């Protein structure tokens, strides 16, 4: 019985040591890595300073999107310098199967983002739907802003 308890304790310790790693990008484009899926809220104050919290303590606070990176620990998330220079795409603790799944998902989302961007660029005129369900056509400035935002998102997804 003691052996079973010790074995269960060892398994629990191993499971705690290898958590999932999540990333999120702040308003300044800085990537943050966390080992918990606890919601994170961010907001920019009137002075332009970016704030983060685990509670939505400000009226402008929005929840950040956590993106799964890999299994493992935060201590092993720093890429070696040669991988940074070569553009290494593997994440610490990622198995070949996980890498293939991640790359397949990234390719899918890149294709979707590219199709959306291309449809905006090739549309005769862009519009948004009002609350009443009516089309509200965008002027040239609004359309250009939307296309620029969409391209930036596409470039971020397809990096």
N, C-alpha and C positions, 0 to 999 in steps of 0.2 A: 504494500500500500504506500509506504514512504517513497519507493522508487517511482510509482505512478505520480504522486504529488510533485516530486522533484522534477520529473520529466515534463509535467504540465507547466510548472513554474518556468523551466528553461525555455519551453516553446513560447510562453507568454512574453518572456524577456526578449527573445529573438524577434517576435512580431512587433514589439514596441520599438526595437532598434531600427527596423526597416519600414519607414512610413512612406507615403507618397509625397512627392515634391510637386508643388504647384507654383506657377509664376503669374505675375500680374504686372502691368505697365502703368506707371503713374502719369499724371498730367504733363510732366516734363519729358516723357519718353524713357524714363529710367526703369529697367527691369528689376523686379524684386522677386526673390524666391522664398517660399514659406513651406513648412512641413505640416501644415494644418489647413483644413478646409473651412476654418472659422471665417465667417463673413468679414470682409474688410471694407470700410467706408472711407471715401476720400472727398475732399472739397477744397476749393481755393477761396481764401478769405479776401476781404476788400483791399488788402495790401499786395495781393498776388502770391502769397505764401501758400504752399500746398500742405494740407494736413491729412493724417490718416488715423483711423480709430477702428476698434472692433465693435463699436456701437454708433448708430447714426445720430451723433450728438449735435448736429448742426442742420439747419433747415436746407442748406444746399448740398448736404452729404448724399453721395450716390454710392451704391455697392459696386465694387470692382469685379471684373470678370476673372475668375481664377481658371487657369489653363493647366491641365495635367502635364507634367514634364516627364517624370520617371518615378520608379520605385527606388528607394535608397535613403540616404541621409544627407542633410544639408552640408555636412563637412566634406562630402565628396562631389559637390556640384561645381567646383571651380575647374574649368578646363585647363589642361596643360598648355603652356605657351605655344608649342608646336601645333596643337590642334586649333588654337585660336588663329594662328597665322595661316593654316591650311583650310580654314573654314570647316573644321570637323563638325559633323552633324549629330554625332552620337551623344546621348545623355548618360551621365553616370548611372550604373546599375541597370541600363536598358539592355534587354536581351535582343538577339537578332530578330525574333518574332515581333517583339514590341516595336522595334525600330521600323520593321516593314509595315506594321499596322499604322504607326504614326506617319510614316512617309506617304502611305496610301491616303490617309485622312487629309494630310496637308495638300496633296495633289488634288483631291476632290474639292476641298474648299477653295483652292487657288482657281480651279476651273470655274467654279460657281461665281466667284468674285470677278473673274475676267469676263464671263458672259454678261453679268450685270453691268459692268463698266462699258463693255462694247455696245450693249443695248442703249445705254444713255448717250454715248457718243454718236451712235447712228440714228437716234430717234429724230424725227422731224421737229418735234417740240416736246419738251418735258412738262409734266404736270404733277400736281399732288391732288389727292382726293379730299374734299372738305368733309366736315362732320355730317353734312347733309347728303354725302355721297356724290357730290358734283365735282367735276374736274375744274381745277384752278391752274391755268397755264402759268409757268414760270417765265419771268422776263429773262433777257440774255444774261444779266448779272447773276441772278439767282441760279440759272441753269449752269453757268460757268463755275459757280461756287460748289454746287452739288457734284458736278463732274470732277472737280479738283479733289473734293473730299472722298469721292468714290475711288478715284485713282490712288489716293494715299492709302486708303483701306486695302485696296487690291495689292498695292506694292508691299504693304505690311504683311499681308497673308501669304503672298507669293515669294517672300524673300528667300 
